[in-house]
Amino acid sequence: MLRTENLSKSYDSKIAVHDLNLNLAPGEIYGFLGPNGAGKTTTIRLLLGLLKPTEGRVFLFDEPITDDIIALKRRIGVVAEEPPPANRMTAWELVRFFADLNHVKQPEARMEKLFNALDLWDARHALASAYSRGMRQKLSLIRALIHTPDLLILDEPVSGLDPFGIRQVRAVIDEHREEGGAVLISSHILSEVERSANRIGILHQGRLLVEDSINGIRSRIGDTNVLHIELLEIPESLPAQLQAIAEVKKIETRENRITLHLESGRDARPDIFQAVVATGGILVTMEMEEISLEEAFVTVTNQNVQQLAGAE
């Protein structure tokens, strides 16, 4: 769906994007993260052909971006961070206008489906300029989806939305992915990216620091997982049995709970369960303590800053 090769963009002596290699497959949601000034917006403009790269290339649907990419752009839907103004159009007229621009024939059925999915049906004939911030964000998503694009590029798609609106947007994005579409999401709401994305890329100072699934990123930044198990009571021989498991590095017990610090790598939970059963224990709960995407994001970016400082 989307691929870049050594994509770079410089402004005079400032490097905004450096040697960026992305690859987005059908049916995938890619979370594109980075602190302010990391180069995310510049990258999105490069992907859309709004900026020309200093070096490298962008491929959309295996076709290189050229000066004439209208046909390729019609296969993309875009939600910008700030919804565009539409002072004289109703919401329905605005979406119909974009449907006509993209040569969508008889778009009314799809328009009705999208307006209903995002709870804007009753307000469809109101002026778009009179919409609230959250309603305009939903309208931007309808506009981006009206021509059934293959690729969605979303910049802060849930900005200004309440929890109910976020769930509606999430459902629409998930449906697009389930139908084989691809999605690139740039957002500061990391919990939403963590919930939706198959893979995550973290950009900092124009460089892609890490690209992996959230579980893969957790494994990269720490060599220890923490597992909490609760039993009706702890058999006397259980701690020794658990300590014999290769991945168990440390055990802490408190009342009827055991906390195990595990070496990352092989999943030791089946062995731990067998040890509980073998010693006559009755397991109540088993819960892995996982690092959040927010913690991973901060750790990855801080590690990079420290490495750069060391290099200087």
CORHU-V244019 format. One record per run of one state. SS is the DSSP state (a for helix, b for strand, c for the rest). FROM is the first residue (numbers start at 1). TO is the last residue. If there is no record, write none. Layout:
SS|FROM|TO / SS|FROM|TO
//
This chain:
c|1|1 / b|2|11 / c|12|13 / b|14|20 / c|21|22 / b|23|24 / c|25|28 / b|29|34 / c|35|39 / a|40|47 / c|48|54 / b|55|60 / c|61|62 / b|63|64 / c|65|69 / a|70|73 / c|74|75 / b|76|79 / c|80|89 / b|90|90 / a|91|101 / c|102|107 / a|108|117 / c|118|120 / a|121|123 / c|124|126 / b|127|127 / a|128|130 / c|131|132 / a|133|145 / c|146|150 / b|151|155 / c|156|162 / a|163|178 / c|179|181 / b|182|186 / c|187|189 / a|190|196 / c|197|198 / b|199|204 / c|205|206 / b|207|212 / c|213|213 / a|214|221 / c|222|223 / b|224|231 / c|232|237 / a|238|243 / c|244|247 / b|248|254 / c|255|256 / b|257|263 / c|264|268 / a|269|278 / c|279|282 / b|283|289 / c|290|292 / a|293|311 / c|312|312
//
